[in-house]
Amino acid sequence: MAEIIKEKVQKALDKVRPSLQADGGDVELVEVTADNVVKVKLKGACAGCPMSQMTLKNGIEKFLKKEIPEVKSVESAN
């Protein structure tokens, strides 16, 4: 089950990645925990951006929860 969720998360991140790359950033999937918490690493311009938490929660987390209801939350691994 966890591997299926991880695959779904990776595909969903591939959908949001172009928006992040347009601003000089990127996102990398680090892990999906046993309780479906997604840990990601923001890269490039996103890594040091003061708006990164808003991007993480209001952008990436909101999108992933909509696409994959099993996802409980998204946290930064930075």
LINJO-V668034 format. One record per backbone hydrogen bond with DSSP energy under -1.0 kcal/mol. NH is the residue of the N-H (numbers start at 0). CO is the residue of the C=O. If there is no record, write none. Layout:
nh/co
NH/CO
NH/CO
//
This chain:
nh/co
4/0
5/1
6/2
7/3
8/4
9/5
10/6
11/7
12/8
13/9
15/11
16/12
19/15
20/16
21/17
22/19
23/20
24/19
25/42
27/40
29/38
30/38
32/36
35/32
37/72
38/30
39/74
40/27
42/25
44/23
45/42
46/43
51/48
54/50
55/51
56/52
57/53
59/54
60/55
62/58
63/59
64/60
65/61
66/62
67/63
70/67
71/35
74/37
76/39
//
